[in-house]
Amino acid sequence: MIAFLLFISSPVLKAQQIKKIDGSSISTDSLRNKILFLMDKAKVKGLELAIFNKNKVVYKEGFGIGNDAGMKLHPSMSIYGASLSKTVFTVLVLKLVEEGVIDLDKPLQDYLPKPIYEYPQKTKWQDNYNDLKTDTLYKRITARMCLDHTTGFPNWRWDHSDQKLRVAFMPGSRYSYSGEGMVYLQTIIEKITQKSLAQLMTEKIFTPFNMKNSAYTWLPRFEADYALGYNQEGKAYEKDKDNEARSPSTLETTLDDYSKFVEALLQGQALKKQSRQEMFRPQFRLRSVTQFGPLSQKDTSANDGISLSYGLGWGLLKSPYGWGAFKEGHGDGFQHYCIVFPETGTGIVIMTNSDNGESIFKDILEIAIADKYTPCKWENYIPYNYNSLQE
């Protein structure tokens, strides 16, 4: 069980007791041992987590391997953030709303003097909107719809067999998770402000929150200490370093930095009270069997007990301890999850560099903070084979 020998703890924030949302506690030693046990059984290459009590980080630790050079995964190591990118972008958008730069409910096309598809393409593909020349529904899309995933765009244009971008239903009428929706919002904002996503993030998010090791593109300084992603067999994926900045998906960050971001949210420093309330307010009720795949088109009452919904940039669930706001991240070799309960100031960030990571999320959430409310089936978090415990 080599995983038991491969962990590194943060030099600070090692609380002896961690409070859970139900009032019970767990010792850091007990939590550490349980995580290492789960990682070993589920063959999770590396995992790191931060836990919040009363709106502050009280525990951070990294476990396992970060890359093929044998570097251990630790909270200051660069790691691909995947769709955790969306939560950071959402806060940027709401800051621009506070400043009067953009309105949540004004059609985005109305900000431009000519149709979006008439602008010259500047990126490899993401700002190419030629496919919308014959589409009229896109003109109804608002910033709110981009943030609560009701634009009608697919997750990505290549999800269609012809790889063409189009609106599938009346914007605002249905939930359908869409990275394209947030890229469209990013494109409009960049045209309105005449600033790049990188400039806006540095100015309004990364510098104010002291997120010194975060960016939406790969930076040379990340080379010294970064995590590789691993497949289910434990083989490393090649690191993707040539991404153009995309608001929903290309965040490079660290657990340290993302924890600062979550702390700022919980403490009310990131946004004005009204903006934070709007972000964590249910915008759209979710009744699909799963978030993705064919079952996303079928309804169920299975999640009615938690009033499963979507806010702005975050999924929402109702618990006995108030609303919980959650966001997952999923890419080749990287699987992450964050959930916060703003009314209690309790939360957790889990980051893994393994395609097996999600298989132990349910156990970790229950063990670490007594979160029994995350809709794991809806998220398609399939637990690892418990029969392996008998081996």
DRENFI-629645 format. One line per field, with one value per residue: residue number from 1; residue in one letter; x, y negated, z negated of N, C-alpha, C in turn; chain. Coordinates in steps of 0.1 Angstrom, whole numbers. Layout:
<rs>
i [NUM ...]
aa [A ...]
n.X [X ...]
n.Y [Y ...]
n.Z [Z ...]
ca.X [X ...]
ca.Y [Y ...]
ca.Z [Z ...]
c.X [X ...]
c.Y [Y ...]
c.Z [Z ...]
ch [A ...]
</rs>
This chain:
<rs>
i [1 2 3 4 5 6 7 8 9 10 11 12 13 14 15 16 17 18 19 20 21 22 23 24 25 26 27 28 29 30 31 32 33 34 35 36 37 38 39 40 41 42 43 44 45 46 47 48 49 50 51 52 53 54 55 56 57 58 59 60 61 62 63 64 65 66 67 68 69 70 71 72 73 74 75 76 77 78 79 80 81 82 83 84 85 86 87 88 89 90 91 92 93 94 95 96 97 98 99 100 101 102 103 104 105 106 107 108 109 110 111 112 113 114 115 116 117 118 119 120 121 122 123 124 125 126 127 128 129 130 131 132 133 134 135 136 137 138 139 140 141 142 143 144 145 146 147 148 149 150 151 152 153 154 155 156 157 158 159 160 161 162 163 164 165 166 167 168 169 170 171 172 173 174 175 176 177 178 179 180 181 182 183 184 185 186 187 188 189 190 191 192 193 194 195 196 197 198 199 200 201 202 203 204 205 206 207 208 209 210 211 212 213 214 215 216 217 218 219 220 221 222 223 224 225 226 227 228 229 230 231 232 233 234 235 236 237 238 239 240 241 242 243 244 245 246 247 248 249 250 251 252 253 254 255 256 257 258 259 260 261 262 263 264 265 266 267 268 269 270 271 272 273 274 275 276 277 278 279 280 281 282 283 284 285 286 287 288 289 290 291 292 293 294 295 296 297 298 299 300 301 302 303 304 305 306 307 308 309 310 311 312 313 314 315 316 317 318 319 320 321 322 323 324 325 326 327 328 329 330 331 332 333 334 335 336 337 338 339 340 341 342 343 344 345 346 347 348 349 350 351 352 353 354 355 356 357 358 359 360 361 362 363 364 365 366 367 368 369 370 371 372 373 374 375 376 377 378 379 380 381 382 383 384 385 386 387 388 389 390 391]
aa [M I A F L L F I S S P V L K A Q Q I K K I D G S S I S T D S L R N K I L F L M D K A K V K G L E L A I F N K N K V V Y K E G F G I G N D A G M K L H P S M S I Y G A S L S K T V F T V L V L K L V E E G V I D L D K P L Q D Y L P K P I Y E Y P Q K T K W Q D N Y N D L K T D T L Y K R I T A R M C L D H T T G F P N W R W D H S D Q K L R V A F M P G S R Y S Y S G E G M V Y L Q T I I E K I T Q K S L A Q L M T E K I F T P F N M K N S A Y T W L P R F E A D Y A L G Y N Q E G K A Y E K D K D N E A R S P S T L E T T L D D Y S K F V E A L L Q G Q A L K K Q S R Q E M F R P Q F R L R S V T Q F G P L S Q K D T S A N D G I S L S Y G L G W G L L K S P Y G W G A F K E G H G D G F Q H Y C I V F P E T G T G I V I M T N S D N G E S I F K D I L E I A I A D K Y T P C K W E N Y I P Y N Y N S L Q E]
n.X [9 15 6 2 25 30 24 20 19 4 24 10 -23 -33 -56 -66 -91 -119 -148 -180 -209 -231 -226 -209 -175 -143 -111 -80 -60 -75 -91 -70 -60 -82 -86 -62 -65 -88 -78 -58 -72 -89 -72 -63 -43 -32 -43 -58 -70 -90 -106 -133 -142 -165 -162 -135 -104 -94 -81 -57 -43 -21 -19 -2 10 23 34 53 79 81 74 56 21 9 -4 5 12 9 -21 -45 -76 -100 -135 -139 -131 -154 -167 -150 -150 -177 -179 -163 -180 -202 -191 -187 -213 -220 -206 -219 -212 -223 -255 -275 -298 -301 -302 -273 -263 -273 -255 -236 -226 -230 -239 -227 -214 -202 -178 -142 -124 -104 -93 -83 -106 -128 -141 -154 -183 -197 -216 -239 -252 -276 -292 -317 -324 -302 -300 -315 -302 -290 -267 -274 -286 -263 -248 -265 -268 -288 -288 -292 -272 -249 -228 -202 -193 -184 -197 -218 -226 -219 -203 -211 -221 -251 -283 -303 -328 -355 -339 -335 -355 -349 -326 -293 -262 -235 -205 -200 -218 -207 -183 -193 -204 -180 -167 -184 -181 -154 -154 -170 -155 -130 -109 -89 -98 -77 -66 -88 -93 -69 -69 -94 -98 -76 -54 -67 -75 -52 -42 -17 -7 -24 -40 -56 -43 -15 14 49 62 49 61 80 68 43 12 6 -20 -36 -46 -71 -56 -33 -15 2 -13 -4 6 -15 -6 -11 -35 -59 -73 -101 -131 -148 -132 -103 -87 -57 -45 -39 -43 -40 -45 -71 -85 -82 -99 -124 -126 -128 -153 -170 -166 -177 -162 -157 -179 -206 -233 -259 -252 -239 -261 -277 -262 -262 -288 -316 -320 -330 -349 -339 -345 -336 -324 -297 -268 -254 -254 -276 -296 -299 -320 -342 -367 -369 -380 -362 -344 -359 -360 -338 -343 -329 -312 -301 -279 -262 -236 -231 -242 -270 -283 -306 -303 -307 -292 -292 -289 -267 -239 -225 -198 -184 -154 -140 -119 -95 -78 -80 -101 -124 -140 -162 -179 -199 -215 -230 -245 -236 -209 -193 -174 -158 -130 -120 -94 -82 -57 -64 -82 -97 -106 -132 -145 -142 -153 -179 -176 -155 -168 -188 -173 -156 -171 -196 -214 -241 -256 -249 -257 -248 -254 -267 -245 -230 -211 -195 -191 -160 -151 -164 -160 -133 -124 -123 -102]
n.Y [12 -15 -41 -50 -59 -82 -112 -147 -173 -205 -232 -247 -253 -229 -218 -203 -193 -190 -206 -194 -199 -190 -194 -175 -162 -156 -142 -155 -135 -112 -117 -120 -94 -79 -90 -83 -56 -53 -63 -45 -21 -28 -35 -61 -86 -111 -135 -164 -185 -211 -224 -242 -260 -280 -300 -301 -287 -258 -236 -221 -198 -177 -147 -118 -114 -139 -142 -127 -130 -124 -142 -153 -158 -189 -217 -241 -235 -238 -232 -218 -234 -228 -227 -242 -267 -280 -291 -311 -328 -335 -352 -373 -382 -391 -411 -429 -435 -448 -471 -482 -477 -456 -440 -416 -407 -418 -412 -398 -402 -427 -445 -449 -466 -454 -422 -393 -374 -388 -398 -397 -367 -359 -340 -305 -290 -296 -320 -320 -326 -321 -301 -310 -327 -320 -317 -327 -326 -329 -356 -362 -354 -360 -373 -361 -337 -325 -320 -304 -282 -280 -286 -272 -265 -238 -218 -218 -228 -208 -186 -181 -162 -174 -194 -220 -252 -259 -270 -250 -251 -272 -300 -302 -285 -259 -238 -231 -221 -242 -250 -265 -286 -302 -309 -325 -346 -355 -364 -385 -403 -409 -423 -445 -457 -460 -446 -418 -384 -376 -400 -412 -393 -393 -420 -422 -399 -380 -396 -412 -391 -379 -358 -345 -325 -318 -315 -319 -308 -288 -295 -303 -302 -282 -259 -249 -235 -215 -197 -165 -149 -117 -86 -60 -37 -46 -59 -87 -116 -136 -169 -196 -225 -246 -259 -284 -313 -304 -311 -291 -269 -268 -274 -275 -267 -267 -247 -263 -289 -287 -281 -306 -321 -309 -314 -342 -345 -332 -349 -372 -391 -390 -398 -422 -421 -417 -408 -383 -370 -367 -351 -327 -321 -301 -297 -281 -252 -218 -187 -165 -132 -127 -148 -149 -133 -107 -104 -129 -140 -130 -131 -131 -125 -121 -139 -158 -161 -176 -199 -203 -226 -252 -279 -310 -301 -281 -249 -241 -230 -220 -217 -205 -224 -247 -263 -246 -253 -241 -229 -211 -198 -185 -168 -154 -133 -149 -155 -173 -187 -210 -222 -245 -257 -284 -295 -283 -285 -264 -243 -226 -218 -196 -183 -164 -145 -125 -100 -84 -98 -108 -86 -83 -106 -107 -93 -108 -133 -127 -118 -139 -164 -157 -159 -147 -152 -160 -154 -126 -106 -120 -135 -115 -102 -75 -51 -35 0 17 43 47 42 65 79]
n.Z [0 12 13 -13 -21 -8 -12 -17 -40 -45 -57 -75 -90 -102 -117 -148 -153 -132 -124 -115 -93 -107 -134 -146 -150 -135 -139 -127 -123 -121 -98 -79 -78 -69 -43 -30 -31 -14 10 16 20 41 60 65 77 68 43 29 4 -11 -40 -53 -82 -98 -78 -73 -62 -78 -75 -54 -31 -12 7 19 53 75 100 127 121 96 77 49 45 35 17 29 55 90 106 129 132 144 147 124 131 139 117 108 130 129 106 116 136 121 106 127 133 109 113 134 159 174 178 162 175 201 235 249 275 280 270 289 320 344 358 340 355 375 367 369 367 339 323 322 326 308 308 332 348 370 376 366 383 395 374 352 325 308 303 282 259 227 201 177 185 196 173 157 173 194 220 244 260 269 247 258 291 307 298 314 343 367 357 355 342 325 314 294 282 270 255 220 213 206 187 197 195 204 217 239 237 217 229 249 235 223 247 255 233 235 258 251 230 241 231 224 213 195 187 173 153 138 129 114 100 95 85 63 46 40 55 66 82 103 135 167 188 197 179 181 156 142 148 130 110 112 115 131 149 144 158 154 151 140 156 170 185 213 206 212 226 243 243 253 235 219 204 191 186 186 164 146 115 80 50 28 39 49 26 13 29 24 -3 -3 9 -10 -32 -24 -10 17 33 34 10 21 47 41 29 51 67 53 53 62 96 115 114 111 125 138 145 146 148 172 205 220 200 190 203 193 167 131 97 78 67 54 27 20 33 58 78 100 96 102 119 100 88 68 37 12 -23 -57 -69 -56 -23 0 20 49 70 97 112 141 161 185 165 143 115 97 68 52 24 6 -24 -29 -51 -74 -71 -65 -44 -16 5 29 47 73 92 109 128 113 92 86 77 49 38 26 2 -11 -14 -32 -54 -60 -62 -68 -47 -33 -12 14 47 58 76 96 104 115 100 95 71 61 64 38 31 33 9 -4 5]
ca.X [0 25 -1 2 38 31 16 27 9 7 30 1 -37 -35 -64 -67 -105 -126 -163 -188 -221 -241 -221 -200 -162 -134 -97 -72 -54 -85 -94 -59 -59 -93 -83 -51 -71 -96 -69 -51 -82 -95 -61 -62 -28 -30 -55 -55 -83 -91 -118 -136 -151 -168 -158 -120 -97 -89 -73 -53 -33 -20 -16 1 20 18 38 62 92 81 70 43 10 8 -14 10 15 0 -30 -55 -88 -111 -147 -139 -130 -167 -171 -142 -156 -190 -176 -159 -192 -211 -184 -189 -227 -220 -200 -227 -206 -231 -267 -277 -309 -301 -296 -259 -261 -277 -243 -227 -232 -232 -240 -215 -207 -195 -165 -132 -120 -91 -88 -83 -120 -138 -149 -160 -197 -203 -227 -251 -258 -290 -299 -323 -326 -291 -302 -323 -294 -285 -257 -280 -287 -250 -244 -273 -268 -301 -287 -296 -260 -244 -216 -192 -198 -180 -206 -227 -219 -213 -194 -216 -227 -265 -292 -312 -342 -357 -331 -341 -366 -344 -312 -284 -249 -229 -193 -201 -225 -198 -174 -200 -204 -166 -165 -191 -174 -141 -157 -175 -145 -118 -98 -89 -101 -66 -65 -99 -91 -58 -74 -105 -99 -64 -47 -74 -76 -38 -41 -5 -4 -36 -42 -64 -35 -3 25 62 66 43 69 88 61 29 7 1 -32 -34 -58 -75 -45 -22 -5 1 -16 5 1 -19 0 -14 -49 -62 -80 -116 -137 -154 -125 -88 -80 -46 -45 -34 -53 -39 -52 -86 -90 -84 -111 -136 -127 -133 -167 -177 -165 -184 -152 -156 -190 -216 -243 -269 -247 -237 -274 -282 -254 -266 -303 -320 -325 -337 -350 -333 -352 -331 -319 -283 -264 -250 -257 -290 -305 -301 -332 -354 -370 -371 -383 -352 -336 -368 -358 -328 -346 -318 -314 -289 -278 -254 -222 -230 -253 -275 -291 -312 -301 -311 -282 -293 -285 -253 -235 -215 -193 -175 -145 -138 -111 -87 -68 -83 -115 -124 -154 -162 -193 -199 -228 -228 -252 -228 -195 -187 -172 -146 -125 -113 -88 -74 -51 -67 -95 -104 -108 -146 -150 -142 -159 -190 -170 -148 -177 -195 -164 -149 -179 -210 -222 -248 -266 -244 -264 -237 -259 -269 -232 -224 -199 -197 -181 -151 -156 -162 -155 -119 -120 -121 -90]
ca.Y [0 -25 -54 -54 -66 -93 -123 -158 -182 -219 -235 -254 -250 -215 -218 -190 -188 -197 -206 -191 -207 -184 -196 -165 -166 -145 -146 -155 -122 -102 -121 -117 -79 -75 -95 -75 -43 -53 -65 -32 -11 -33 -38 -76 -89 -122 -142 -175 -191 -222 -224 -255 -261 -294 -309 -302 -275 -253 -224 -218 -188 -170 -133 -111 -118 -150 -141 -115 -133 -119 -153 -150 -168 -197 -228 -252 -229 -242 -221 -223 -236 -223 -236 -252 -279 -287 -298 -323 -337 -340 -363 -384 -388 -398 -424 -438 -439 -458 -483 -488 -474 -446 -437 -401 -404 -424 -403 -401 -408 -441 -453 -451 -474 -445 -408 -387 -366 -397 -402 -388 -356 -362 -328 -293 -285 -298 -332 -319 -325 -321 -292 -317 -335 -316 -314 -339 -324 -334 -370 -363 -350 -370 -369 -352 -324 -319 -316 -293 -271 -278 -293 -264 -260 -226 -220 -223 -227 -195 -176 -179 -154 -183 -203 -234 -258 -263 -270 -238 -254 -286 -303 -305 -276 -246 -237 -223 -226 -247 -258 -275 -297 -311 -315 -335 -357 -360 -371 -398 -411 -413 -434 -457 -463 -461 -440 -403 -377 -376 -413 -414 -384 -399 -432 -421 -387 -374 -405 -415 -379 -374 -345 -348 -313 -314 -322 -311 -302 -282 -305 -297 -300 -270 -248 -244 -227 -213 -183 -158 -141 -103 -78 -50 -27 -53 -64 -101 -122 -147 -181 -205 -238 -256 -264 -298 -315 -302 -313 -280 -256 -267 -279 -269 -273 -258 -246 -275 -300 -285 -283 -320 -325 -304 -321 -355 -343 -329 -360 -384 -400 -389 -405 -428 -411 -414 -399 -370 -364 -364 -340 -315 -320 -292 -304 -271 -239 -207 -175 -155 -120 -130 -162 -147 -120 -105 -105 -143 -144 -124 -137 -122 -132 -116 -150 -168 -163 -186 -210 -205 -237 -259 -294 -316 -295 -270 -241 -244 -220 -224 -208 -210 -235 -258 -259 -243 -256 -232 -230 -201 -200 -172 -168 -142 -132 -159 -155 -181 -191 -220 -226 -254 -260 -298 -298 -278 -288 -252 -239 -217 -218 -184 -183 -152 -144 -111 -97 -76 -107 -110 -74 -84 -118 -105 -89 -119 -144 -123 -117 -152 -175 -152 -162 -135 -158 -161 -144 -118 -99 -130 -139 -103 -98 -60 -46 -24 14 20 56 46 41 79 85]
ca.Z [0 13 11 -27 -23 1 -15 -22 -46 -44 -70 -84 -89 -105 -129 -154 -152 -122 -127 -104 -93 -117 -147 -151 -147 -132 -141 -114 -121 -116 -84 -71 -77 -60 -30 -25 -29 -2 22 19 25 54 69 68 78 59 39 19 0 -21 -47 -59 -93 -101 -67 -72 -60 -90 -73 -41 -30 0 5 32 63 83 114 130 115 82 68 42 47 23 19 37 68 100 110 139 125 152 146 113 138 141 105 107 140 125 98 124 143 111 103 138 131 99 118 144 172 181 171 163 183 214 245 251 289 280 266 301 331 355 354 335 366 385 362 374 357 333 317 331 329 298 312 345 347 384 377 361 393 398 361 346 311 300 300 269 248 217 192 167 191 197 160 152 183 201 233 255 267 264 238 268 305 312 293 325 353 377 350 358 330 327 302 295 276 266 244 208 210 201 183 204 191 216 217 250 232 209 238 256 225 223 259 254 223 240 268 243 221 248 223 225 200 187 181 164 141 130 123 106 92 90 76 51 38 38 62 74 91 111 148 176 198 191 178 179 142 137 152 119 100 117 115 142 147 146 162 144 149 134 166 171 197 217 201 223 223 254 243 252 223 220 191 183 186 187 152 140 102 69 39 20 45 50 12 10 36 16 -16 0 11 -23 -41 -18 -5 32 39 25 4 31 58 36 27 64 72 45 53 73 108 123 107 119 123 147 138 145 154 186 211 224 189 187 210 186 154 119 85 69 60 49 13 18 42 67 86 104 93 112 119 90 85 55 30 -1 -34 -70 -74 -46 -9 3 34 53 84 100 123 147 174 185 154 132 111 85 63 41 19 -6 -30 -34 -63 -85 -69 -63 -30 -13 18 32 60 76 105 112 134 103 81 83 71 35 34 17 -11 -17 -18 -44 -65 -63 -67 -70 -36 -27 -3 27 56 64 88 107 109 120 92 93 61 65 61 24 30 32 -6 -9 11]
c.X [9 19 1 16 40 22 25 17 14 14 22 -13 -39 -43 -65 -81 -112 -141 -170 -201 -231 -237 -211 -186 -154 -120 -90 -65 -63 -89 -83 -58 -70 -91 -72 -56 -79 -88 -63 -61 -87 -85 -61 -48 -25 -43 -51 -69 -81 -105 -120 -145 -153 -161 -142 -115 -91 -80 -70 -42 -33 -15 -12 10 14 22 48 76 93 77 57 33 9 0 -8 14 5 -8 -41 -69 -100 -123 -148 -136 -143 -171 -163 -147 -169 -188 -171 -171 -200 -204 -186 -204 -227 -215 -208 -222 -216 -244 -270 -288 -311 -295 -282 -256 -264 -265 -234 -234 -235 -233 -227 -207 -200 -181 -154 -127 -106 -84 -88 -97 -131 -146 -153 -175 -204 -215 -240 -258 -273 -298 -305 -324 -315 -292 -309 -314 -288 -274 -262 -281 -274 -245 -252 -276 -282 -300 -293 -284 -256 -232 -205 -197 -195 -188 -216 -219 -212 -204 -198 -223 -241 -272 -302 -326 -343 -349 -339 -352 -362 -330 -305 -270 -241 -216 -193 -208 -216 -188 -180 -201 -190 -163 -171 -185 -161 -143 -162 -164 -132 -106 -100 -94 -89 -64 -76 -97 -80 -62 -84 -106 -86 -56 -54 -74 -63 -37 -29 -2 -16 -36 -51 -56 -22 8 38 66 59 51 76 81 46 25 3 -12 -30 -47 -61 -65 -33 -11 -8 -4 -6 -2 -2 -15 -3 -28 -50 -72 -95 -122 -143 -144 -109 -80 -69 -45 -37 -45 -52 -47 -67 -92 -92 -96 -124 -138 -132 -148 -175 -177 -171 -175 -152 -167 -198 -226 -253 -265 -245 -251 -280 -275 -259 -281 -307 -326 -333 -337 -346 -340 -347 -325 -304 -280 -260 -255 -272 -300 -307 -314 -345 -355 -372 -374 -372 -345 -346 -365 -347 -331 -335 -321 -300 -290 -271 -239 -221 -243 -258 -284 -295 -309 -307 -303 -282 -289 -270 -251 -224 -210 -183 -165 -141 -131 -102 -76 -70 -98 -115 -139 -152 -177 -191 -213 -226 -234 -244 -213 -187 -185 -159 -143 -117 -107 -80 -68 -52 -81 -103 -109 -123 -152 -150 -147 -170 -185 -163 -157 -184 -185 -159 -159 -194 -219 -228 -258 -262 -251 -254 -242 -261 -255 -225 -211 -201 -187 -172 -157 -154 -158 -140 -114 -118 -109 -79]
c.Y [-12 -39 -59 -61 -79 -104 -135 -168 -196 -223 -243 -248 -235 -215 -204 -184 -197 -195 -203 -199 -202 -186 -186 -170 -154 -151 -146 -142 -112 -105 -117 -102 -74 -79 -86 -61 -42 -55 -52 -22 -15 -36 -52 -81 -100 -130 -153 -181 -202 -222 -237 -254 -276 -304 -309 -288 -270 -241 -223 -208 -182 -156 -127 -118 -129 -148 -129 -118 -129 -130 -150 -161 -176 -210 -240 -248 -234 -229 -226 -223 -231 -233 -244 -266 -287 -295 -311 -333 -343 -352 -375 -390 -396 -411 -434 -443 -450 -471 -489 -485 -465 -444 -422 -398 -411 -414 -407 -407 -423 -451 -456 -458 -466 -431 -402 -379 -375 -401 -392 -379 -359 -350 -316 -289 -292 -311 -332 -316 -325 -312 -299 -326 -332 -313 -327 -338 -330 -348 -372 -360 -361 -364 -359 -338 -317 -313 -305 -282 -269 -285 -285 -259 -246 -229 -226 -220 -213 -183 -172 -171 -163 -194 -218 -239 -262 -262 -259 -241 -268 -290 -307 -295 -263 -247 -227 -228 -230 -255 -268 -287 -307 -317 -326 -348 -363 -369 -385 -408 -417 -424 -447 -464 -466 -456 -425 -397 -378 -389 -415 -405 -389 -411 -431 -409 -383 -383 -408 -403 -373 -360 -346 -337 -308 -322 -313 -306 -297 -293 -298 -294 -288 -258 -241 -234 -225 -199 -178 -151 -127 -96 -68 -39 -33 -58 -79 -106 -133 -160 -191 -219 -249 -261 -279 -300 -314 -302 -301 -268 -256 -272 -269 -275 -265 -257 -258 -287 -298 -285 -297 -326 -321 -311 -335 -355 -342 -341 -373 -394 -401 -398 -412 -418 -407 -405 -385 -363 -359 -351 -327 -314 -310 -299 -294 -258 -228 -194 -163 -144 -122 -143 -160 -134 -119 -108 -120 -148 -138 -129 -127 -131 -129 -127 -161 -171 -173 -198 -213 -216 -242 -274 -300 -310 -283 -262 -244 -232 -225 -213 -213 -222 -246 -253 -256 -247 -248 -234 -219 -205 -187 -173 -156 -142 -141 -158 -162 -183 -201 -222 -235 -255 -274 -301 -293 -281 -276 -249 -230 -219 -205 -185 -170 -152 -130 -109 -88 -85 -107 -97 -74 -97 -117 -102 -101 -130 -140 -123 -130 -162 -170 -157 -149 -140 -160 -150 -136 -111 -108 -134 -127 -100 -83 -56 -35 -11 17 34 57 46 55 86 86]
c.Z [0 10 -3 -30 -16 -2 -20 -28 -45 -57 -80 -83 -91 -118 -135 -153 -141 -124 -114 -104 -103 -131 -153 -146 -142 -134 -128 -112 -116 -101 -75 -68 -67 -46 -23 -22 -16 10 26 25 39 64 74 67 67 55 29 16 -10 -27 -54 -71 -96 -91 -66 -69 -73 -88 -58 -41 -16 -2 19 41 72 98 115 125 101 72 62 44 34 27 28 51 78 105 119 131 131 150 133 119 138 128 104 118 136 115 106 131 133 107 114 138 120 104 130 158 181 172 173 173 197 224 249 265 289 276 279 312 343 350 350 346 376 380 366 363 352 327 327 335 320 301 326 344 360 385 372 371 396 385 356 331 303 296 287 257 240 209 182 172 193 184 153 162 189 214 245 263 261 254 247 282 311 307 304 336 364 371 353 345 334 314 303 290 273 254 232 204 204 196 192 203 204 213 228 246 225 218 246 248 224 235 259 245 228 250 261 237 229 240 225 212 190 180 170 151 132 122 112 97 86 81 63 41 35 43 72 84 99 124 156 188 191 191 176 165 136 139 140 110 104 117 128 139 151 149 152 142 143 143 168 185 200 212 213 219 233 254 244 240 226 206 184 181 185 175 148 126 92 58 30 26 45 36 8 17 28 3 -14 2 -2 -32 -36 -13 11 39 29 21 14 42 53 34 41 70 66 45 64 84 116 116 117 115 132 139 136 151 169 192 214 212 184 193 203 172 143 107 74 61 55 34 10 27 52 77 91 101 105 110 109 91 71 49 16 -11 -47 -75 -64 -32 -8 17 38 68 86 111 128 160 174 174 142 128 97 80 52 37 7 -11 -36 -47 -75 -83 -67 -48 -28 2 19 46 62 90 110 118 124 92 76 75 55 29 23 3 -18 -21 -31 -56 -69 -69 -69 -59 -30 -16 11 36 64 77 99 113 116 113 88 83 66 59 46 22 28 17 -11 -4 1]
ch [A A A A A A A A A A A A A A A A A A A A A A A A A A A A A A A A A A A A A A A A A A A A A A A A A A A A A A A A A A A A A A A A A A A A A A A A A A A A A A A A A A A A A A A A A A A A A A A A A A A A A A A A A A A A A A A A A A A A A A A A A A A A A A A A A A A A A A A A A A A A A A A A A A A A A A A A A A A A A A A A A A A A A A A A A A A A A A A A A A A A A A A A A A A A A A A A A A A A A A A A A A A A A A A A A A A A A A A A A A A A A A A A A A A A A A A A A A A A A A A A A A A A A A A A A A A A A A A A A A A A A A A A A A A A A A A A A A A A A A A A A A A A A A A A A A A A A A A A A A A A A A A A A A A A A A A A A A A A A A A A A A A A A A A A A A A A A A A A A A A A A A A A A A A A A A A A A A A A A A A A A A A A A A A A A A A A A A A A A A A A A A A A A A A A A A A]
</rs>
